[in-house]
Amino acid sequence: MEPGRRPVMSNPALDQTGGDDAWRYDATASSYDELYRVEQYSKYGVLVALLTRYMDSATLLDAGCGTGLLVEYLAERGLDRYARYICLDPSVGMISRLSEKPVDYRVIPVVGYAEEIPLRDSSIDIVVSVTAWSNIGGKREATREFKRVTGRGGLIIVSSHVKHHSTPPALFDACFKKIAEHIDEFYVCVKNSATQPETF
């Protein structure tokens, strides 16, 4: 990240809404990587197997990106073949932590919510949301937003930690199919596709 580059702000007034957990993540942002890197990296192995063939020159949205651990994971393995990586998170602390890291110009930090994504319709090739699903208050709205910003034939991957027992995205939109379980349950939707991927 370029020194002094500031994250884009999206509807900071939403921080005042009831049930918002962003403040909790603000409080843990400085220690998040140390506490959760190993577990998240383990999940990313499943994620990468699902999205690799979609990655080349893609515009990727990471909804609930936290401190940008997935950005680091992809870079460390030479898998950062995307054109742009939009890192969306409601926690100013998490996005600030990402902004301190030496990520390149393709990574765009945005403070915002999955329920109201500040992007144009059909502007994204891949949406990923790893482990953030249980923290999203408006799951139906988030599901709609993921599909709205994704272009035709684009890939959406949502994962939710098994222990949270969250309502799965498949109950809000039949496009989502559970295709893997590894710490999280992974759901995939290919927008406007009659066939759903079962194996990758």
C-alpha positions as CSV (number, residue, x, y, z in Angstrom):
1,M,0.0,0.0,0.0
2,E,1.3,3.4,-0.8
3,P,2.3,5.4,2.3
4,G,-0.5,7.7,3.3
5,R,-3.1,6.0,1.1
6,R,-6.4,6.1,2.9
7,P,-9.3,3.6,2.6
8,V,-12.4,4.6,0.8
9,M,-15.3,5.2,3.2
10,S,-18.7,3.8,2.6
11,N,-21.7,4.9,4.7
12,P,-19.8,5.3,8.0
13,A,-23.1,6.3,9.6
14,L,-24.0,2.6,9.5
15,D,-21.6,2.1,12.4
16,Q,-24.4,3.4,14.6
17,T,-26.9,0.7,13.6
18,G,-27.9,-1.9,16.1
19,G,-26.2,-5.3,16.1
20,D,-23.1,-4.0,14.3
21,D,-20.0,-6.0,15.4
22,A,-17.5,-3.7,13.6
23,W,-16.3,-2.2,16.9
24,R,-15.3,-5.6,18.2
25,Y,-13.0,-6.1,15.2
26,D,-11.6,-2.5,15.6
27,A,-10.6,-3.6,19.1
28,T,-8.8,-6.8,17.9
29,A,-7.3,-5.5,14.6
30,S,-3.8,-5.2,15.9
31,S,-3.6,-8.8,17.1
32,Y,-6.0,-10.4,14.5
33,D,-3.2,-11.8,12.2
34,E,-1.3,-13.4,15.1
35,L,-4.5,-15.0,16.5
36,Y,-6.1,-16.2,13.3
37,R,-3.6,-16.5,10.5
38,V,-3.1,-20.3,10.8
39,E,-6.8,-21.1,10.8
40,Q,-7.6,-18.7,8.0
41,Y,-4.7,-19.9,5.8
42,S,-6.1,-23.4,6.3
43,K,-9.5,-22.3,4.9
44,Y,-7.8,-20.4,2.0
45,G,-6.5,-23.7,0.7
46,V,-10.1,-24.8,0.1
47,L,-11.0,-21.4,-1.3
48,V,-8.1,-21.3,-3.8
49,A,-9.0,-24.7,-5.1
50,L,-12.5,-23.2,-5.9
51,L,-11.5,-20.0,-7.5
52,T,-8.2,-20.6,-9.3
53,R,-9.6,-20.9,-12.8
54,Y,-11.5,-17.6,-12.4
55,M,-8.6,-15.6,-11.1
56,D,-6.6,-14.4,-14.1
57,S,-7.1,-10.7,-14.7
58,A,-10.2,-10.7,-12.5
59,T,-11.7,-8.0,-10.4
60,L,-12.1,-9.6,-7.0
61,L,-14.2,-8.4,-4.1
62,D,-13.3,-9.7,-0.6
63,A,-16.4,-8.9,1.5
64,G,-15.3,-9.0,5.2
65,C,-11.6,-9.0,4.3
66,G,-10.4,-8.1,7.7
67,T,-6.7,-7.2,7.8
68,G,-6.2,-8.6,4.3
69,L,-4.9,-12.1,5.2
70,L,-6.2,-13.5,1.9
71,V,-4.3,-10.8,0.0
72,E,-1.1,-12.0,1.7
73,Y,-1.9,-15.7,1.2
74,L,-2.3,-15.2,-2.5
75,A,0.8,-13.1,-2.9
76,E,3.0,-15.5,-0.9
77,R,2.0,-18.4,-3.3
78,G,2.2,-16.4,-6.5
79,L,-1.6,-16.7,-7.0
80,D,-2.3,-12.9,-7.0
81,R,-3.2,-12.9,-10.7
82,Y,-6.1,-10.6,-10.3
83,A,-6.4,-7.2,-12.0
84,R,-7.9,-5.5,-8.9
85,Y,-8.7,-6.7,-5.4
86,I,-11.3,-4.7,-3.5
87,C,-11.0,-5.3,0.2
88,L,-14.3,-4.4,1.9
89,D,-14.8,-4.5,5.7
90,P,-17.0,-2.5,8.1
91,S,-14.2,-2.3,10.7
92,V,-12.0,0.8,10.3
93,G,-9.4,-0.9,12.5
94,M,-9.1,-3.9,10.2
95,I,-8.9,-1.7,7.1
96,S,-6.3,0.5,8.8
97,R,-4.3,-2.6,9.6
98,L,-4.4,-3.6,5.9
99,S,-3.3,-0.1,4.9
100,E,-0.1,-0.5,7.0
101,K,0.9,-3.6,5.0
102,P,3.1,-3.6,1.9
103,V,0.4,-4.6,-0.6
104,D,0.5,-3.4,-4.2
105,Y,-1.5,-0.8,-6.0
106,R,-4.1,-3.3,-7.2
107,V,-5.5,-3.7,-3.6
108,I,-8.2,-1.1,-2.9
109,P,-9.3,-0.9,0.8
110,V,-12.9,0.1,1.4
111,V,-14.7,0.6,4.7
112,G,-18.2,-0.7,4.0
113,Y,-20.9,-3.3,4.6
114,A,-21.9,-6.4,2.6
115,E,-25.5,-5.3,2.8
116,E,-24.8,-2.1,0.9
117,I,-21.7,-2.6,-1.4
118,P,-20.5,0.7,-2.9
119,L,-19.9,-0.7,-6.4
120,R,-21.6,-0.7,-9.7
121,D,-23.8,-3.5,-11.0
122,S,-22.0,-6.4,-12.6
123,S,-18.6,-4.8,-12.0
124,I,-17.0,-7.8,-10.2
125,D,-15.8,-11.2,-11.5
126,I,-15.3,-12.9,-8.2
127,V,-16.9,-12.3,-4.8
128,V,-15.4,-14.1,-1.8
129,S,-16.6,-13.8,1.8
130,V,-14.6,-16.0,4.1
131,T,-15.9,-16.6,7.6
132,A,-17.7,-13.2,7.7
133,W,-21.2,-14.6,7.0
134,S,-22.2,-15.0,10.7
135,N,-21.3,-11.4,11.3
136,I,-23.5,-10.0,8.5
137,G,-26.7,-8.8,10.0
138,G,-28.7,-8.5,6.8
139,K,-27.9,-11.8,5.1
140,R,-30.7,-11.6,2.6
141,E,-29.5,-8.1,1.6
142,A,-25.9,-9.2,1.4
143,T,-26.9,-12.2,-0.8
144,R,-28.7,-9.8,-3.2
145,E,-25.7,-7.4,-3.1
146,F,-23.2,-10.2,-3.9
147,K,-25.2,-11.1,-7.0
148,R,-25.9,-7.5,-8.0
149,V,-22.2,-6.6,-8.2
150,T,-21.2,-9.9,-9.9
151,G,-21.1,-10.0,-13.6
152,R,-22.8,-12.8,-15.7
153,G,-20.8,-16.1,-15.2
154,G,-19.0,-14.6,-12.2
155,L,-18.2,-16.6,-9.1
156,I,-19.5,-16.0,-5.6
157,I,-18.0,-18.0,-2.7
158,V,-19.4,-17.6,0.9
159,S,-18.1,-19.5,3.9
160,S,-19.4,-19.7,7.4
161,H,-17.8,-21.2,10.4
162,V,-19.6,-24.5,11.2
163,K,-19.8,-23.7,14.9
164,H,-21.8,-20.5,14.3
165,H,-24.8,-22.4,12.9
166,S,-25.7,-19.4,10.7
167,T,-28.5,-19.5,8.2
168,P,-26.8,-20.6,5.0
169,P,-27.0,-18.4,1.9
170,A,-28.8,-21.2,0.0
171,L,-31.9,-20.3,2.1
172,F,-31.9,-16.8,0.6
173,D,-31.0,-17.8,-3.0
174,A,-31.1,-21.2,-4.6
175,C,-28.1,-20.4,-6.7
176,F,-25.8,-21.1,-3.7
177,K,-24.8,-24.8,-3.2
178,K,-22.8,-26.2,-0.4
179,I,-19.7,-27.8,-2.0
180,A,-17.1,-28.1,0.7
181,E,-16.6,-28.2,4.5
182,H,-13.3,-27.5,6.2
183,I,-13.7,-25.6,9.5
184,D,-16.2,-23.5,7.5
185,E,-19.0,-24.5,5.2
186,F,-18.3,-23.2,1.7
187,Y,-21.2,-22.2,-0.6
188,V,-20.7,-21.4,-4.3
189,C,-22.9,-19.6,-6.8
190,V,-22.1,-19.0,-10.5
191,K,-24.3,-16.0,-11.4
192,N,-26.8,-16.7,-14.2
193,S,-25.4,-20.2,-14.7
194,A,-27.7,-23.1,-15.3
195,T,-25.0,-25.6,-14.1
196,Q,-23.5,-25.3,-10.7
197,P,-19.9,-26.3,-10.1
198,E,-19.6,-29.4,-8.0
199,T,-15.9,-30.1,-8.2
200,F,-13.1,-27.8,-9.2
